[in-house]
Amino acid sequence: MVKERDSSQIKYLHIGIKNIVEGKGYEYVDSELVSEDGVSVLRILIDSLGGLNVKDCEIVSRVVGRWLDESDPGLPDRYMLQVSSPGVERPLSRLEDFIRFQGKKARVKLRVAEKDKMTLTGIIGQVSGLNILFDDEETGSADIDFENILKANLVFEMPGNSKPRKKDRKKRGQQ
């Protein structure tokens, strides 16, 4: 979500950018307006089922840049526009993201602790309604309400380099 502006500007930017990205046939993942070393940066994350290349990002950057110039959404006079892929540790911000990435490893930061933890890391399980079954590496299975998720992202693992969970290591040591 676009950050650091009043709510009407945020909504206008968010909806406008989302419509442009999806109108070009890409998936809108997220956007944020941040200040880095005194420079305003509008960062937009896009994706595509077939993957992205630099040309895809250029297309979206050009169209969004034109829209920003023409619509004057209240951005600072000088800003940088960055359009990129969300990468291998992409954010999971919609319930649909959790459905799409079932069986994948993720890190989830919670609003209210679950099993005395504010951050869980593990495998995304079945999604039912607004509930997500999550298999945390340390505490095991947890049923998380989507509304309790503050922030979440996929966790990249090198192929063939997975570590056993703590409770699995304990079992092996006892045998």
FENQUI-V180730 format. One record per pair of residues at least 24 apart in sequence whose C-alpha atoms are under 10 Angstrom apart, sorted by the first residue. I is the first residue (numbers start at 1). J is the second residue. D is the distance in Angstrom with one decimal. If there is no record, write none. Layout:
I;J;D
I;J;D
This chain:
1;29;8.9
1;30;5.5
1;31;4.9
1;32;5.5
1;33;8.5
1;43;9.9
1;44;9.2
1;93;9.3
2;30;7.8
2;31;5.1
2;32;3.8
2;33;5.4
2;34;8.5
2;42;8.0
2;43;8.5
2;44;8.9
3;31;8.1
3;32;5.2
3;33;5.1
3;34;6.8
3;42;9.3
4;32;8.2
4;33;6.3
4;34;6.8
4;35;8.9
5;33;8.2
5;34;9.8
5;74;8.7
5;75;8.8
6;74;9.9
8;73;9.7
9;73;6.5
9;74;6.8
9;75;8.7
10;73;9.0
10;74;9.6
12;73;7.1
12;74;9.7
13;68;8.7
13;71;9.9
13;72;9.9
13;73;6.6
13;74;9.1
13;75;9.4
14;44;9.9
16;64;8.6
16;67;8.4
16;68;9.0
16;71;9.6
16;73;9.4
17;44;8.3
17;60;9.4
17;63;9.5
17;64;6.6
17;65;9.8
17;67;8.7
17;68;9.0
18;44;9.5
18;46;9.4
18;64;9.8
19;64;9.9
20;60;7.8
20;63;7.5
20;64;6.8
20;67;8.6
21;45;9.6
21;46;7.4
21;47;9.4
21;59;9.6
21;60;6.5
21;61;9.4
21;63;8.7
21;64;8.0
22;46;9.2
22;47;10.0
22;60;9.8
23;60;9.9
24;56;9.5
24;59;8.5
24;60;7.5
24;63;9.0
25;60;9.9
26;50;9.9
26;51;9.8
26;52;9.1
26;56;8.7
26;57;9.9
26;60;8.8
28;85;10.0
28;86;9.9
29;85;8.8
29;86;7.3
29;90;8.5
29;91;7.6
29;92;8.3
29;93;7.8
29;94;9.0
29;97;9.5
30;86;8.4
30;90;9.7
30;91;8.0
30;92;9.4
30;93;8.1
31;82;9.6
31;83;9.0
32;82;10.0
33;75;9.0
33;79;9.3
33;80;9.6
33;81;9.3
34;79;9.7
34;80;10.0
35;79;9.1
35;80;9.9
36;80;10.0
38;79;9.9
39;76;9.3
39;78;7.6
39;79;6.3
39;80;7.5
40;75;8.5
40;76;7.1
40;77;9.3
40;78;7.1
40;79;4.7
40;80;6.3
40;81;8.8
41;75;9.8
41;76;9.7
41;78;9.1
41;79;5.5
41;80;4.7
41;81;6.0
41;82;7.2
42;75;9.0
42;79;7.1
42;80;6.1
42;81;4.9
42;82;6.2
42;83;8.5
43;80;8.2
43;81;6.1
43;82;4.7
43;83;6.0
43;84;7.9
44;81;7.8
44;82;6.1
44;83;4.8
44;84;6.5
44;85;8.5
44;86;8.8
45;82;8.4
45;83;5.9
45;84;5.2
45;85;5.4
45;86;5.3
45;87;8.9
45;90;9.0
45;91;9.4
46;83;7.2
46;84;6.2
46;85;5.3
46;86;6.5
46;87;9.6
47;84;8.3
47;85;5.8
47;86;6.9
47;87;8.9
47;90;9.6
48;85;8.8
51;85;8.6
52;84;8.6
52;85;6.8
52;86;9.9
52;87;9.9
53;84;9.0
53;85;8.4
54;83;9.4
54;84;8.1
54;85;9.2
56;83;9.2
56;84;8.9
56;85;9.5
57;82;8.7
57;83;5.5
57;84;5.9
57;85;7.8
58;82;9.5
58;83;7.6
58;84;9.0
59;83;9.4
60;84;9.3
86;153;9.9
87;154;9.4
87;156;9.4
88;153;9.2
88;154;7.0
88;155;7.4
88;156;5.9
88;157;9.2
89;152;9.5
89;153;5.8
89;154;4.5
89;155;5.2
89;156;5.8
89;157;9.6
90;152;8.6
90;153;5.4
90;154;5.6
90;155;8.2
90;156;9.3
91;151;7.7
91;152;5.8
91;153;4.1
91;154;6.5
91;155;9.6
92;149;9.8
92;151;7.5
92;152;5.2
92;153;5.0
92;154;7.1
93;146;9.6
93;149;8.8
93;150;8.9
93;151;7.1
93;152;6.8
93;153;8.1
94;146;8.7
94;152;9.7
95;127;8.3
95;129;9.1
95;130;7.4
95;131;9.2
95;132;8.8
95;146;7.0
95;147;9.6
96;127;9.2
97;152;10.0
97;153;9.6
97;154;9.9
98;124;6.9
98;125;8.4
98;126;8.7
98;127;7.2
98;132;7.7
98;133;9.9
98;146;9.4
98;152;9.5
98;153;9.7
98;154;9.7
99;124;8.5
99;125;8.5
99;126;7.5
99;127;6.1
99;128;9.2
99;132;8.8
100;124;9.8
100;127;9.8
101;125;8.9
101;154;8.4
102;126;6.7
102;127;8.0
102;132;9.5
102;133;9.5
102;134;9.4
103;134;9.5
103;135;9.7
104;154;7.2
104;155;8.1
104;156;9.2
104;157;9.8
105;134;9.5
105;135;9.2
105;136;9.4
105;137;9.7
105;153;8.8
105;154;5.9
105;155;5.4
105;156;7.5
105;157;8.1
106;134;9.1
106;135;9.8
106;136;9.2
106;152;7.0
106;153;5.5
106;154;4.1
106;155;4.9
106;156;8.3
107;136;9.1
107;151;8.4
107;152;5.6
107;153;5.5
107;154;6.3
107;155;6.4
108;134;9.4
108;136;9.6
108;144;9.7
108;148;9.7
108;149;6.7
108;150;7.6
108;151;6.0
108;152;4.3
108;153;6.7
108;154;8.8
108;155;9.9
109;148;8.7
109;149;6.1
109;150;5.5
109;151;5.1
109;152;6.0
109;153;9.1
110;144;8.9
110;145;9.6
110;146;9.4
110;147;9.0
110;148;5.6
110;149;4.6
110;150;5.1
110;151;7.0
110;152;8.6
111;147;8.5
111;148;5.2
111;149;6.0
111;150;5.5
111;151;8.8
112;147;10.0
112;148;6.4
112;149;8.4
112;150;9.0
113;148;8.8
114;139;9.5
114;142;7.5
114;143;8.7
114;144;7.8
114;148;9.4
115;139;7.2
115;140;9.4
115;141;9.8
115;142;7.9
118;149;9.7
118;150;9.7
119;149;9.6
119;150;9.8
119;151;9.4
119;152;9.3
120;152;9.4
121;152;9.6
121;153;9.7
121;154;9.4
121;155;8.3
122;154;9.6
122;155;8.7
122;165;9.3
123;154;9.5
123;155;9.6
124;154;9.5
136;165;9.0
137;164;8.7
137;165;5.4
137;166;6.9
137;167;8.2
137;168;9.6
138;165;6.9
138;166;6.2
138;167;7.2
139;165;9.8
139;166;9.1
139;167;8.7
140;165;9.4
140;166;9.9
140;167;8.7
